Amino acid sequence: MADGGNTSVTFTEIYTTIINPMCVSCHDAQTKAGNLDMSSQSVAYTNLVGTLASGTFCASENENRVTPGNTSQSILYSKVSAATPVCGSRMPLGSSLTSDQISLIGSWITAGAAND
């Protein structure tokens, strides 16, 4: 896994090591917790990057789930890293990411949240 200084983090790495094993069980095509479907890598990218949050607790924030280059304006980053996220509950619900996983997401966002 990459560290916080690594700017070559790929979305494939984020999806395969974090989103698919830790998030898809609640954010699949049927359940769509928070009105967010991440059932495949392409669907997850489309529904995260440059897309306004639309779930019950976060839609009123009028912020993107992921704002490329800016972790402080990315609801996803707040939801996985903050003790009290900007909206809703800390994710993943009932669990937490490791500091390395959080750094990986932060590095990907800071580097521009590119889709590989």
N, CA, C and O atoms as a printed pandas DataFrame, in Angstrom:
     atom_number atom_name residue_name chain_id  residue_number  x_coord  y_coord  z_coord
0              1         N          MET        A               1    0.828   -1.193    0.000
1              2        CA          MET        A               1    0.000    0.000    0.000
2              3         C          MET        A               1    0.868    1.250    0.000
3              4         O          MET        A               1    1.975    1.267    0.538
4              5         N          ALA        A               2    0.345    2.266   -0.604
5              6        CA          ALA        A               2    1.092    3.514   -0.716
6              7         C          ALA        A               2    1.002    4.323    0.565
7              8         O          ALA        A               2    0.075    4.166    1.360
8              9         N          ASP        A               3    1.984    5.187    0.745
9             10        CA          ASP        A               3    1.910    6.067    1.913
10            11         C          ASP        A               3    1.345    7.414    1.509
11            12         O          ASP        A               3    1.074    7.649    0.331
12            13         N          GLY        A               4    1.166    8.290    2.468
13            14        CA          GLY        A               4    0.544    9.588    2.234
14            15         C          GLY        A               4    1.278   10.453    1.231
15            16         O          GLY        A               4    0.677   11.370    0.672
16            17         N          GLY        A               5    2.559   10.198    0.980
17            18        CA          GLY        A               5    3.315   11.002    0.049
18            19         C          GLY        A               5    3.296   10.477   -1.373
19            20         O          GLY        A               5    3.836   11.119   -2.274
20            21         N          ASN        A               6    2.688    9.328   -1.591
21            22        CA          ASN        A               6    2.674    8.705   -2.902
22            23         C          ASN        A               6    1.585    9.319   -3.768
23            24         O          ASN        A               6    0.403    9.255   -3.429
24            25         N          THR        A               7    1.987    9.916   -4.888
25            26        CA          THR        A               7    1.002   10.531   -5.770
26            27         C          THR        A               7    0.642    9.620   -6.929
27            28         O          THR        A               7   -0.083   10.044   -7.829
28            29         N          SER        A               8    1.125    8.374   -6.940
29            30        CA          SER        A               8    0.821    7.467   -8.033
30            31         C          SER        A               8   -0.250    6.446   -7.652
31            32         O          SER        A               8   -0.344    5.388   -8.273
32            33         N          VAL        A               9   -1.036    6.747   -6.663
33            34        CA          VAL        A               9   -2.120    5.866   -6.251
34            35         C          VAL        A               9   -3.159    5.826   -7.362
35            36         O          VAL        A               9   -3.548    6.864   -7.898
36            37         N          THR        A              10   -3.604    4.630   -7.701
37            38        CA          THR        A              10   -4.598    4.484   -8.757
38            39         C          THR        A              10   -5.979    4.206   -8.164
39            40         O          THR        A              10   -6.101    3.723   -7.038
40            41         N          PHE        A              11   -7.015    4.520   -8.944
41            42        CA          PHE        A              11   -8.362    4.197   -8.489
42            43         C          PHE        A              11   -8.543    2.686   -8.419
43            44         O          PHE        A              11   -9.282    2.191   -7.568
44            45         N          THR        A              12   -7.884    1.957   -9.294
45            46        CA          THR        A              12   -7.947    0.492   -9.224
46            47         C          THR        A              12   -7.483    0.012   -7.859
47            48         O          THR        A              12   -8.101   -0.874   -7.269
48            49         N          GLU        A              13   -6.406    0.588   -7.355
49            50        CA          GLU        A              13   -5.897    0.222   -6.029
50            51         C          GLU        A              13   -6.911    0.582   -4.936
51            52         O          GLU        A              13   -7.153   -0.214   -4.028
52            53         N          ILE        A              14   -7.496    1.766   -5.023
53            54        CA          ILE        A              14   -8.512    2.188   -4.052
54            55         C          ILE        A              14   -9.703    1.230   -4.100
55            56         O          ILE        A              14  -10.196    0.787   -3.062
56            57         N          TYR        A              15  -10.153    0.918   -5.303
57            58        CA          TYR        A              15  -11.348    0.080   -5.442
58            59         C          TYR        A              15  -11.092   -1.352   -4.971
59            60         O          TYR        A              15  -11.887   -1.910   -4.214
60            61         N          THR        A              16   -9.996   -1.940   -5.415
61            62        CA          THR        A              16   -9.765   -3.357   -5.107
62            63         C          THR        A              16   -9.351   -3.607   -3.665
63            64         O          THR        A              16   -9.655   -4.665   -3.113
64            65         N          THR        A              17   -8.662   -2.653   -3.042
65            66        CA          THR        A              17   -8.181   -2.895   -1.675
66            67         C          THR        A              17   -9.069   -2.295   -0.588
67            68         O          THR        A              17   -8.987   -2.702    0.570
68            69         N          ILE        A              18   -9.920   -1.328   -0.950
69            70        CA          ILE        A              18  -10.748   -0.672    0.071
70            71         C          ILE        A              18  -12.237   -0.743   -0.271
71            72         O          ILE        A              18  -13.020   -1.317    0.485
72            73         N          ILE        A              19  -12.626   -0.168   -1.394
73            74        CA          ILE        A              19  -14.057   -0.052   -1.694
74            75         C          ILE        A              19  -14.724   -1.411   -1.861
75            76         O          ILE        A              19  -15.741   -1.681   -1.222
76            77         N          ASN        A              20  -14.166   -2.267   -2.708
77            78        CA          ASN        A              20  -14.823   -3.555   -2.944
78            79         C          ASN        A              20  -14.939   -4.396   -1.666
79            80         O          ASN        A              20  -16.030   -4.879   -1.362
80            81         N          PRO        A              21  -13.865   -4.584   -0.919
81            82        CA          PRO        A              21  -14.014   -5.428    0.276
82            83         C          PRO        A              21  -14.716   -4.767    1.464
83            84         O          PRO        A              21  -15.277   -5.468    2.307
84            85         N          MET        A              22  -14.697   -3.444    1.549
85            86        CA          MET        A              22  -15.205   -2.785    2.753
86            87         C          MET        A              22  -16.500   -1.998    2.553
87            88         O          MET        A              22  -17.181   -1.702    3.535
88            89         N          CYS        A              23  -16.862   -1.650    1.321
89            90        CA          CYS        A              23  -17.970   -0.726    1.095
90            91         C          CYS        A              23  -19.126   -1.292    0.273
91            92         O          CYS        A              23  -20.280   -0.911    0.470
92            93         N          VAL        A              24  -18.814   -2.195   -0.639
93            94        CA          VAL        A              24  -19.822   -2.656   -1.592
94            95         C          VAL        A              24  -20.970   -3.408   -0.919
95            96         O          VAL        A              24  -22.082   -3.413   -1.446
96            97         N          SER        A              25  -20.735   -4.029    0.205
97            98        CA          SER        A              25  -21.827   -4.772    0.849
98            99         C          SER        A              25  -23.014   -3.863    1.193
99           100         O          SER        A              25  -24.155   -4.325    1.206
100          101         N          CYS        A              26  -22.766   -2.608    1.465
101          102        CA          CYS        A              26  -23.851   -1.644    1.741
102          103         C          CYS        A              26  -24.136   -0.727    0.552
103          104         O          CYS        A              26  -25.250   -0.225    0.399
104          105         N          HIS        A              27  -23.134   -0.516   -0.278
105          106        CA          HIS        A              27  -23.266    0.404   -1.410
106          107         C          HIS        A              27  -23.292   -0.380   -2.719
107          108         O          HIS        A              27  -22.529   -0.100   -3.643
108          109         N          ASP        A              28  -24.188   -1.372   -2.778
109          110        CA          ASP        A              28  -24.341   -2.149   -4.003
110          111         C          ASP        A              28  -25.510   -1.600   -4.820
111          112         O          ASP        A              28  -26.158   -0.636   -4.414
112          113         N          ALA        A              29  -25.771   -2.212   -5.958
113          114        CA          ALA        A              29  -26.811   -1.712   -6.864
114          115         C          ALA        A              29  -28.212   -1.812   -6.267
115          116         O          ALA        A              29  -29.092   -1.031   -6.628
116          117         N          GLN        A              30  -28.430   -2.764   -5.358
117          118        CA          GLN        A              30  -29.746   -2.915   -4.754
118          119         C          GLN        A              30  -29.934   -2.017   -3.529
119          120         O          GLN        A              30  -30.940   -1.317   -3.420
120          121         N          THR        A              31  -28.980   -2.038   -2.621
121          122        CA          THR        A              31  -29.106   -1.315   -1.347
122          123         C          THR        A              31  -28.857    0.179   -1.504
123          124         O          THR        A              31  -29.636    0.993   -1.009
124          125         N          LYS        A              32  -27.796    0.537   -2.179
125          126        CA          LYS        A              32  -27.411    1.934   -2.424
126          127         C          LYS        A              32  -27.514    2.800   -1.171
127          128         O          LYS        A              32  -28.135    3.863   -1.201
128          129         N          ALA        A              33  -26.913    2.356   -0.077
129          130        CA          ALA        A              33  -26.910    3.167    1.144
130          131         C          ALA        A              33  -26.403    4.562    0.814
131          132         O          ALA        A              33  -25.429    4.717    0.078
132          133         N          GLY        A              34  -27.062    5.568    1.357
133          134        CA          GLY        A              34  -26.682    6.953    1.072
134          135         C          GLY        A              34  -26.883    7.328   -0.381
135          136         O          GLY        A              34  -26.279    8.282   -0.872
136          137         N          ASN        A              35  -27.731    6.580   -1.072
137          138        CA          ASN        A              35  -27.980    6.789   -2.495
138          139         C          ASN        A              35  -26.682    6.675   -3.294
139          140         O          ASN        A              35  -26.483    7.391   -4.275
140          141         N          LEU        A              36  -25.798    5.762   -2.861
141          142        CA          LEU        A              36  -24.493    5.595   -3.493
142          143         C          LEU        A              36  -24.282    4.140   -3.893
143          144         O          LEU        A              36  -24.212    3.250   -3.045
144          145         N          ASP        A              37  -24.182    3.918   -5.188
145          146        CA          ASP        A              37  -23.904    2.592   -5.759
146          147         C          ASP        A              37  -22.420    2.534   -6.115
147          148         O          ASP        A              37  -21.934    3.341   -6.906
148          149         N          MET        A              38  -21.710    1.583   -5.531
149          150        CA          MET        A              38  -20.300    1.358   -5.860
150          151         C          MET        A              38  -20.082   -0.104   -6.236
151          152         O          MET        A              38  -19.038   -0.686   -5.940
152          153         N          SER        A              39  -21.091   -0.694   -6.897
153          154        CA          SER        A              39  -21.089   -2.121   -7.181
154          155         C          SER        A              39  -20.021   -2.565   -8.175
155          156         O          SER        A              39  -19.668   -3.745   -8.195
156          157         N          SER        A              40  -19.507   -1.683   -8.982
157          158        CA          SER        A              40  -18.393   -1.993   -9.875
158          159         C          SER        A              40  -17.438   -0.809   -9.852
159          160         O          SER        A              40  -17.794    0.281   -9.404
160          161         N          GLN        A              41  -16.237   -1.031  -10.336
161          162        CA          GLN        A              41  -15.238    0.034  -10.312
162          163         C          GLN        A              41  -15.687    1.232  -11.150
163          164         O          GLN        A              41  -15.530    2.373  -10.716
164          165         N          SER        A              42  -16.236    0.999  -12.329
165          166        CA          SER        A              42  -16.642    2.117  -13.181
166          167         C          SER        A              42  -17.835    2.866  -12.591
167          168         O          SER        A              42  -17.888    4.094  -12.653
168          169         N          VAL        A              43  -18.786    2.137  -12.023
169          170        CA          VAL        A              43  -19.947    2.770  -11.390
170          171         C          VAL        A              43  -19.493    3.577  -10.173
171          172         O          VAL        A              43  -19.957    4.696   -9.958
172          173         N          ALA        A              44  -18.593    3.009   -9.387
173          174        CA          ALA        A              44  -18.096    3.707   -8.194
174          175         C          ALA        A              44  -17.413    5.015   -8.585
175          176         O          ALA        A              44  -17.673    6.052   -7.975
176          177         N          TYR        A              45  -16.553    4.979   -9.584
177          178        CA          TYR        A              45  -15.850    6.191   -9.988
178          179         C          TYR        A              45  -16.838    7.267  -10.435
179          180         O          TYR        A              45  -16.742    8.422  -10.019
180          181         N          THR        A              46  -17.776    6.882  -11.274
181          182        CA          THR        A              46  -18.786    7.832  -11.771
182          183         C          THR        A              46  -19.603    8.429  -10.638
183          184         O          THR        A              46  -19.923    9.617  -10.665
184          185         N          ASN        A              47  -19.940    7.629   -9.652
185          186        CA          ASN        A              47  -20.779    8.090   -8.551
186          187         C          ASN        A              47  -20.013    8.801   -7.441
187          188         O          ASN        A              47  -20.627    9.369   -6.537
188          189         N          LEU        A              48  -18.694    8.778   -7.495
189          190        CA          LEU        A              48  -17.881    9.441   -6.477
190          191         C          LEU        A              48  -17.281   10.762   -6.956
191          192         O          LEU        A              48  -17.472   11.797   -6.318
192          193         N          VAL        A              49  -16.568   10.732   -8.056
193          194        CA          VAL        A              49  -15.729   11.861   -8.460
194          195         C          VAL        A              49  -16.531   12.938   -9.185
195          196         O          VAL        A              49  -17.142   12.689  -10.225
196          197         N          GLY        A              50  -16.513   14.132   -8.613
197          198        CA          GLY        A              50  -17.217   15.263   -9.196
198          199         C          GLY        A              50  -18.731   15.138   -9.123
199          200         O          GLY        A              50  -19.449   15.803   -9.869
200          201         N          THR        A              51  -19.215   14.292   -8.230
201          202        CA          THR        A              51  -20.649   14.049   -8.096
202          203         C          THR        A              51  -21.126   14.517   -6.732
203          204         O          THR        A              51  -20.557   14.140   -5.708
204          205         N          LEU        A              52  -22.159   15.331   -6.715
205          206        CA          LEU        A              52  -22.702   15.818   -5.451
206          207         C          LEU        A              52  -23.289   14.664   -4.640
207          208         O          LEU        A              52  -23.933   13.769   -5.188
208          209         N          ALA        A              53  -23.061   14.699   -3.340
209          210        CA          ALA        A              53  -23.680   13.723   -2.445
210          211         C          ALA        A              53  -25.189   13.903   -2.525
211          212         O          ALA        A              53  -25.685   15.028   -2.585
212          213         N          SER        A              54  -25.919   12.789   -2.526
213          214        CA          SER        A              54  -27.367   12.877   -2.656
214          215         C          SER        A              54  -28.108   12.047   -1.615
215          216         O          SER        A              54  -29.329   11.910   -1.690
216          217         N          GLY        A              55  -27.396   11.501   -0.658
217          218        CA          GLY        A              55  -28.043   10.727    0.396
218          219         C          GLY        A              55  -28.765   11.626    1.385
219          220         O          GLY        A              55  -28.556   12.839    1.406
220          221         N          THR        A              56  -29.599   11.031    2.187
221          222        CA          THR        A              56  -30.434   11.747    3.153
222          223         C          THR        A              56  -29.632   12.696    4.041
223          224         O          THR        A              56  -30.047   13.833    4.263
224          225         N          PHE        A              57  -28.493   12.241    4.547
225          226        CA          PHE        A              57  -27.741   13.044    5.516
226          227         C          PHE        A              57  -26.738   14.001    4.887
227          228         O          PHE        A              57  -26.331   14.968    5.531
228          229         N          CYS        A              58  -26.334   13.758    3.653
229          230        CA          CYS        A              58  -25.257   14.568    3.078
230          231         C          CYS        A              58  -25.666   15.465    1.911
231          232         O          CYS        A              58  -24.907   16.358    1.534
232          233         N          ALA        A              59  -26.829   15.251    1.340
233          234        CA          ALA        A              59  -27.242   16.062    0.189
234          235         C          ALA        A              59  -27.266   17.549    0.516
235          236         O          ALA        A              59  -26.924   18.380   -0.325
236          237         N          SER        A              60  -27.669   17.881    1.737
237          238        CA          SER        A              60  -27.777   19.291    2.121
238          239         C          SER        A              60  -26.423   19.994    2.192
239          240         O          SER        A              60  -26.374   21.223    2.231
240          241         N          GLU        A              61  -25.329   19.241    2.210
241          242        CA          GLU        A              61  -23.987   19.841    2.243
242          243         C          GLU        A              61  -23.630   20.481    0.902
243          244         O          GLU        A              61  -22.769   21.358    0.834
244          245         N          ASN        A              62  -24.304   20.032   -0.172
245          246        CA          ASN        A              62  -24.050   20.547   -1.507
246          247         C          ASN        A              62  -22.562   20.472   -1.866
247          248         O          ASN        A              62  -22.001   21.402   -2.446
248          249         N          GLU        A              63  -21.941   19.346   -1.508
249          250        CA          GLU        A              63  -20.529   19.112   -1.809
250          251         C          GLU        A              63  -20.381   17.803   -2.556
251          252         O          GLU        A              63  -21.221   16.909   -2.457
252          253         N          ASN        A              64  -19.293   17.710   -3.306
253          254        CA          ASN        A              64  -18.999   16.493   -4.034
254          255         C          ASN        A              64  -18.558   15.382   -3.096
255          256         O          ASN        A              64  -17.952   15.624   -2.052
256          257         N          ARG        A              65  -18.871   14.180   -3.488
257          258        CA          ARG        A              65  -18.366   13.030   -2.746
258          259         C          ARG        A              65  -16.840   13.035   -2.814
259          260         O          ARG        A              65  -16.169   12.794   -1.811
260          261         N          VAL        A              66  -16.298   13.310   -3.997
261          262        CA          VAL        A              66  -14.849   13.471   -4.171
262          263         C          VAL        A              66  -14.616   14.691   -5.050
263          264         O          VAL        A              66  -15.115   14.763   -6.173
264          265         N          THR        A              67  -13.859   15.641   -4.534
265          266        CA          THR        A              67  -13.435   16.810   -5.292
266          267         C          THR        A              67  -11.964   16.612   -5.614
267          268         O          THR        A              67  -11.126   16.719   -4.718
268          269         N          PRO        A              68  -11.619   16.324   -6.876
269          270        CA          PRO        A              68  -10.227   16.074   -7.230
270          271         C          PRO        A              68   -9.292   17.175   -6.734
271          272         O          PRO        A              68   -9.537   18.363   -6.944
272          273         N          GLY        A              69   -8.220   16.752   -6.074
273          274        CA          GLY        A              69   -7.208   17.679   -5.583
274          275         C          GLY        A              69   -7.507   18.291   -4.232
275          276         O          GLY        A              69   -6.700   19.069   -3.723
276          277         N          ASN        A              70   -8.652   17.962   -3.629
277          278        CA          ASN        A              70   -9.029   18.646   -2.391
278          279         C          ASN        A              70   -9.734   17.706   -1.404
279          280         O          ASN        A              70  -10.936   17.465   -1.519
280          281         N          THR        A              71   -8.989   17.186   -0.451
281          282        CA          THR        A              71   -9.586   16.294    0.544
282          283         C          THR        A              71  -10.570   17.021    1.448
283          284         O          THR        A              71  -11.565   16.433    1.871
284          285         N          SER        A              72  -10.310   18.295    1.752
285          286        CA          SER        A              72  -11.196   19.020    2.669
286          287         C          SER        A              72  -12.552   19.329    2.047
287          288         O          SER        A              72  -13.497   19.659    2.763
288          289         N          GLN        A              73  -12.661   19.227    0.732
289          290        CA          GLN        A              73  -13.926   19.445    0.041
290          291         C          GLN        A              73  -14.513   18.126   -0.472
291          292         O          GLN        A              73  -15.411   18.131   -1.313
292          293         N          SER        A              74  -14.009   17.008    0.031
293          294        CA          SER        A              74  -14.457   15.684   -0.399
294          295         C          SER        A              74  -15.161   14.980    0.749
295          296         O          SER        A              74  -14.543   14.629    1.754
296          297         N          ILE        A              75  -16.461   14.779    0.585
297          298        CA          ILE        A              75  -17.240   14.122    1.635
298          299         C          ILE        A              75  -16.701   12.725    1.917
299          300         O          ILE        A              75  -16.660   12.306    3.074
300          301         N          LEU        A              76  -16.289   12.001    0.890
301          302        CA          LEU        A              76  -15.732   10.660    1.111
302          303         C          LEU        A              76  -14.592   10.702    2.118
303          304         O          LEU        A              76  -14.549    9.893    3.045
304          305         N          TYR        A              77  -13.674   11.636    1.943
305          306        CA          TYR        A              77  -12.530   11.713    2.847
306          307         C          TYR        A              77  -12.973   12.031    4.277
307          308         O          TYR        A              77  -12.464   11.440    5.230
308          309         N          SER        A              78  -13.895   12.940    4.426
309          310        CA          SER        A              78  -14.420   13.266    5.749
310          311         C          SER        A              78  -15.069   12.038    6.386
311          312         O          SER        A              78  -14.886   11.783    7.577
312          313         N          LYS        A              79  -15.820   11.287    5.600
313          314        CA          LYS        A              79  -16.556   10.141    6.133
314          315         C          LYS        A              79  -15.630    9.015    6.589
315          316         O          LYS        A              79  -15.984    8.262    7.496
316          317         N          VAL        A              80  -14.456    8.885    5.983
317          318        CA          VAL        A              80  -13.538    7.811    6.399
318          319         C          VAL        A              80  -12.471    8.273    7.373
319          320         O          VAL        A              80  -11.850    7.445    8.040
320          321         N          SER        A              81  -12.240    9.588    7.471
321          322        CA          SER        A              81  -11.109   10.047    8.290
322          323         C          SER        A              81  -11.488   10.808    9.550
323          324         O          SER        A              81  -10.738   10.782   10.525
324          325         N          ALA        A              82  -12.622   11.479    9.556
325          326        CA          ALA        A              82  -12.981   12.343   10.685
326          327         C          ALA        A              82  -13.718   11.568   11.774
327          328         O          ALA        A              82  -14.532   10.692   11.480
328          329         N          ALA        A              83  -13.432   11.891   13.018
329          330        CA          ALA        A              83  -14.178   11.285   14.128
330          331         C          ALA        A              83  -15.649   11.661   14.018
331          332         O          ALA        A              83  -16.534   10.853   14.300
332          333         N          THR        A              84  -15.896   12.904   13.602
333          334        CA          THR        A              84  -17.258   13.369   13.339
334          335         C          THR        A              84  -17.267   13.918   11.913
335          336         O          THR        A              84  -16.845   15.052   11.685
336          337         N          PRO        A              85  -17.748   13.118   10.946
337          338        CA          PRO        A              85  -17.747   13.567    9.554
338          339         C          PRO        A              85  -18.625   14.793    9.340
339          340         O          PRO        A              85  -19.466   15.120   10.176
340          341         N          VAL        A              86  -18.423   15.456    8.228
341          342        CA          VAL        A              86  -19.190   16.643    7.876
342          343         C          VAL        A              86  -20.688   16.338    7.801
343          344         O          VAL        A              86  -21.509   17.235    7.990
344          345         N          CYS        A              87  -21.047   15.092    7.529
345          346        CA          CYS        A              87  -22.455   14.680    7.479
346          347         C          CYS        A              87  -22.541   13.168    7.675
347          348         O          CYS        A              87  -21.595   12.434    7.389
348          349         N          GLY        A              88  -23.673   12.729    8.160
349          350        CA          GLY        A              88  -23.889   11.293    8.325
350          351         C          GLY        A              88  -22.935   10.646    9.309
351          352         O          GLY        A              88  -22.422   11.297   10.220
352          353         N          SER        A              89  -22.705    9.368    9.117
353          354        CA          SER        A              89  -21.869    8.566   10.017
354          355         C          SER        A              89  -20.502    8.306    9.424
355          356         O          SER        A              89  -20.302    8.380    8.211
356          357         N          ARG        A              90  -19.566    7.998   10.304
357          358        CA          ARG        A              90  -18.242    7.596    9.849
358          359         C          ARG        A              90  -18.372    6.276    9.103
359          360         O          ARG        A              90  -19.171    5.418    9.477
360          361         N          MET        A              91  -17.596    6.122    8.063
361          362        CA          MET        A              91  -17.628    4.925    7.239
362          363         C          MET        A              91  -16.280    4.213    7.292
363          364         O          MET        A              91  -15.248    4.843    7.520
364          365         N          PRO        A              92  -16.295    2.911    7.083
365          366        CA          PRO        A              92  -17.463    2.056    6.911
366          367         C          PRO        A              92  -18.224    1.884    8.224
367          368         O          PRO        A              92  -17.630    1.811    9.299
368          369         N          LEU        A              93  -19.523    1.823    8.115
369          370        CA          LEU        A              93  -20.388    1.723    9.282
370          371         C          LEU        A              93  -20.044    0.477   10.088
371          372         O          LEU        A              93  -19.981   -0.627    9.547
372          373         N          GLY        A              94  -19.823    0.664   11.382
373          374        CA          GLY        A              94  -19.519   -0.456   12.271
374          375         C          GLY        A              94  -18.086   -0.943   12.183
375          376         O          GLY        A              94  -17.742   -1.962   12.782
376          377         N          SER        A              95  -17.252   -0.237   11.453
377          378        CA          SER        A              95  -15.854   -0.624   11.273
378          379         C          SER        A              95  -15.045    0.654   11.092
379          380         O          SER        A              95  -15.567    1.749   11.302
380          381         N          SER        A              96  -13.813    0.533   10.716
381          382        CA          SER        A              96  -13.017    1.710   10.369
382          383         C          SER        A              96  -11.877    1.288    9.463
383          384         O          SER        A              96  -11.462    0.129    9.456
384          385         N          LEU        A              97  -11.384    2.236    8.710
385          386        CA          LEU        A              97  -10.234    1.988    7.852
386          387         C          LEU        A              97   -8.961    2.180    8.664
387          388         O          LEU        A              97   -8.965    2.878    9.678
388          389         N          THR        A              98   -7.888    1.569    8.223
389          390        CA          THR        A              98   -6.591    1.767    8.858
390          391         C          THR        A              98   -6.050    3.137    8.451
391          392         O          THR        A              98   -6.526    3.729    7.482
392          393         N          SER        A              99   -5.087    3.628    9.167
393          394        CA          SER        A              99   -4.483    4.915    8.800
394          395         C          SER        A              99   -3.841    4.827    7.418
395          396         O          SER        A              99   -3.843    5.812    6.679
396          397         N          ASP        A             100   -3.291    3.667    7.053
397          398        CA          ASP        A             100   -2.720    3.502    5.711
398          399         C          ASP        A             100   -3.801    3.588    4.637
399          400         O          ASP        A             100   -3.581    4.193    3.588
400          401         N          GLN        A             101   -4.962    2.992    4.889
401          402        CA          GLN        A             101   -6.060    3.065    3.923
402          403         C          GLN        A             101   -6.568    4.496    3.769
403          404         O          GLN        A             101   -6.847    4.945    2.657
404          405         N          ILE        A             102   -6.687    5.204    4.878
405          406        CA          ILE        A             102   -7.118    6.607    4.835
406          407         C          ILE        A             102   -6.100    7.452    4.076
407          408         O          ILE        A             102   -6.473    8.307    3.274
408          409         N          SER        A             103   -4.822    7.214    4.327
409          410        CA          SER        A             103   -3.762    7.936    3.610
410          411         C          SER        A             103   -3.798    7.637    2.118
411          412         O          SER        A             103   -3.560    8.521    1.295
412          413         N          LEU        A             104   -4.094    6.401    1.777
413          414        CA          LEU        A             104   -4.180    6.011    0.374
414          415         C          LEU        A             104   -5.292    6.787   -0.325
415          416         O          LEU        A             104   -5.089    7.317   -1.417
416          417         N          ILE        A             105   -6.452    6.854    0.294
417          418        CA          ILE        A             105   -7.570    7.619   -0.275
418          419         C          ILE        A             105   -7.199    9.093   -0.374
419          420         O          ILE        A             105   -7.456    9.733   -1.393
420          421         N          GLY        A             106   -6.598    9.630    0.678
421          422        CA          GLY        A             106   -6.178   11.031    0.664
422          423         C          GLY        A             106   -5.172   11.324   -0.429
423          424         O          GLY        A             106   -5.259   12.355   -1.096
424          425         N          SER        A             107   -4.222   10.430   -0.618
425          426        CA          SER        A             107   -3.210   10.617   -1.668
426          427         C          SER        A             107   -3.839   10.599   -3.048
427          428         O          SER        A             107   -3.482   11.398   -3.914
428          429         N          TRP        A             108   -4.777    9.683   -3.250
429          430        CA          TRP        A             108   -5.462    9.595   -4.541
430          431         C          TRP        A             108   -6.247   10.874   -4.822
431          432         O          TRP        A             108   -6.182   11.410   -5.929
432          433         N          ILE        A             109   -6.982   11.363   -3.835
433          434        CA          ILE        A             109   -7.760   12.597   -4.014
434          435         C          ILE        A             109   -6.833   13.773   -4.273
435          436         O          ILE        A             109   -7.047   14.535   -5.216
436          437         N          THR        A             110   -5.805   13.929   -3.447
437          438        CA          THR        A             110   -4.866   15.052   -3.560
438          439         C          THR        A             110   -4.163   15.063   -4.929
439          440         O          THR        A             110   -3.884   16.124   -5.487
440          441         N          ALA        A             111   -3.886   13.876   -5.450
441          442        CA          ALA        A             111   -3.207   13.774   -6.752
442          443         C          ALA        A             111   -4.156   14.014   -7.930
443          444         O          ALA        A             111   -3.730   13.975   -9.084
444          445         N          GLY        A             112   -5.440   14.262   -7.648
445          446        CA          GLY        A             112   -6.375   14.586   -8.717
446          447         C          GLY        A             112   -7.473   13.571   -8.949
447          448         O          GLY        A             112   -8.296   13.743   -9.848
448          449         N          ALA        A             113   -7.501   12.496   -8.138
449          450        CA          ALA        A             113   -8.564   11.483   -8.206
450          451         C          ALA        A             113   -8.762   10.952   -9.617
451          452         O          ALA        A             113   -9.889   10.816  -10.093
452          453         N          ALA        A             114   -7.656   10.657  -10.274
453          454        CA          ALA        A             114   -7.718   10.163  -11.655
454          455         C          ALA        A             114   -8.321    8.767  -11.731
455          456         O          ALA        A             114   -8.234    7.978  -10.791
456          457         N          ASN        A             115   -8.928    8.488  -12.867
457          458        CA          ASN        A             115   -9.437    7.154  -13.149
458          459         C          ASN        A             115   -8.432    6.466  -14.043
459          460         O          ASN        A             115   -8.085    6.977  -15.108
460          461         N          ASP        A             116   -7.972    5.329  -13.620
461          462        CA          ASP        A             116   -6.999    4.592  -14.431
462          463         C          ASP        A             116   -7.674    3.449  -15.140
463          464         O          ASP        A             116   -7.022    2.707  -15.874
